[in-house]
Amino acid sequence: MSMLWQVQIKKHYQNELHPFDLGVQIQSAAKNLVIFGSSGAGKTQVLKMLAGLVKPDSGFIRMGDETLFDSDLNINKSPQQRSLAYVFQDYALFPHLTVRQNIAFSANKTWLNKGKQFTNEDVDDWMVKFQLTHLANQYPHQLSGGQSQRVALARALVSKPKGLLLDEPFAALDQELRRTLRQELHALLKQLSIPMILISHDQEDVNLFGEEVISIKNGKTI
Amino acid sequence: MHEAWVALRLTLKIAGFATLINLVLGVGLAYFFSRKNFWGKEVLDAILTLPMVMPPTVLGYYLLVVLGQQGFIGQFLKEYFGIHLIFTWQGAVIAASIVSFPLIFKGARAAFESLEPQYEQAAKVLNVSNTAIFFRVTLPLAWRGILAGALLSFARAAGEFGATLMVAGSIQGKTQTLSIAVYEAVQAGQDDTANFLVLLTSVVCMSVLLVSGRLMPGRLARQG
């Protein structure tokens, strides 16, 4: 079977007290991949390198036939060119925009934000699917944790990404909600045809989402 | 009292143009400084901040040397464009811009640097161009700091005295701003005029402060 992810990356973090060396290798054909490790293991850095937000010192990142990064060939595609949607741990919803403006963000390619009514078919569809229609004109600071997460996901999916990267999607939620939302997200993701990588330090996430699990400890794959 | 209104109009015109110039240059440079690292960055930052601590007369002298008939920019402008800047209101705009530049530059740089990087990162992975991200995410989120800097910069430009006097002189109706008119009135012993000018200046300053309070959008204020 052909590999979906082929990753071999290294990066040195200079810090006088705790210098940190990241060295990660991933070979996987799994559509749903979980990167597992305790906090501080370097999981988020790996995910940001995949998305193109952090540049590794050396190595390569391939997704299917596409090379996203290769230090030998001097290839480093921008996050925009990679079009891998990244859902941040605390969602990073734009605080100055409403729910609908957040979700429709990538549908507008101009230099200025559109008004609160701007929408298109995709935006409407995802808002219905994620039960966000009644929140369209709310601002992020008015939303609950679960609502914020659905907005962040809908915003990511409207950009029609080639893959979905989820950074600890449940870490910002309390225990009770986490259980409900985990099931909810699992059901939603099953409808998607794009590959997903989720990072987590929670064994429950691994059990539910991971077709394949990669463990990271102290910046190294084990 | 007609001269007082002429002086007020001139003051607002000069401070307005100076603030516009600083908004473009100051915000642009502040963004560049907050995002890029390059050799000599902090030295350049210090040079750009110098007008805040240097005596305005010294700045005015520098400007005279550079922009005057013998100065290299002055000569160039005169030869190729036929422009004289010394003793004109445009010269006063340049003096006011330079004196008030650090206020908007510092304010905008602090505003850009205090932004959480993840908002810009979130916009990047949504496949939106970097220019669009600047106008749609960075600028709206840094707006309050930039506005505060712009108002301070406007107030500083409107109150400019030393550098303006050196570069543009005190020509009534042409380069005589409020602060210079106050000085001239006191020198000439015209107490009535001086009183009126001082009162007018105080009202203008108070208005700037009140407008700045109203301009701060309530929704964004709550988030801060």
Contacts between the chains, C-beta under 8 A, distances in Angstrom:
chain1	res1	chain2	res2	distance
A	48	B	121	7.8
A	51	B	125	5.4
A	52	B	124	7.7
A	52	B	125	7.8
A	53	B	121	5.0
A	53	B	124	6.9
A	53	B	125	7.2
A	78	B	124	7.5
A	79	B	121	7.5
A	79	B	124	4.1
A	79	B	125	4.9
A	80	B	124	6.2
A	80	B	125	8.0
A	80	B	127	5.0
A	80	B	128	7.3
A	80	B	129	6.9
A	82	B	125	7.9
A	83	B	125	8.0
A	83	B	127	5.3
A	84	B	125	6.6
A	85	B	125	6.0
A	85	B	126	7.4
A	86	B	121	7.4
A	86	B	122	7.2
A	86	B	125	4.3
A	88	B	118	5.6
A	88	B	121	7.7
A	88	B	122	6.2
A	90	B	118	7.9
A	92	B	116	7.7
A	92	B	118	4.4
A	92	B	119	5.8
A	92	B	121	7.3
A	92	B	122	4.1
A	94	B	119	6.2
A	94	B	122	7.4
A	94	B	123	7.7
A	94	B	137	6.2
A	94	B	141	7.9
A	95	B	119	8.0
A	95	B	141	7.2
A	95	B	223	5.3
A	96	B	140	4.7
A	96	B	141	6.3
A	96	B	219	7.9
A	96	B	220	6.6
A	105	B	123	7.1
A	105	B	126	5.5
A	105	B	128	6.9
A	105	B	136	7.8
A	106	B	126	4.1
A	106	B	127	5.6
A	106	B	128	6.1
A	109	B	128	7.4
A	109	B	129	7.7
A	109	B	132	7.3
A	110	B	132	6.9
A	111	B	131	6.1
A	111	B	132	4.9
A	111	B	135	4.8
A	111	B	136	7.1
A	112	B	135	5.9
A	112	B	136	6.6
A	113	B	136	4.9
A	113	B	140	7.3
A	139	B	219	7.1
A	141	B	222	7.5
A	141	B	223	6.4
A	155	B	126	6.9
A	156	B	125	7.7
A	156	B	126	7.4
A	159	B	125	7.8
A	159	B	126	4.8
A	159	B	127	5.2
A	161	B	125	8.0
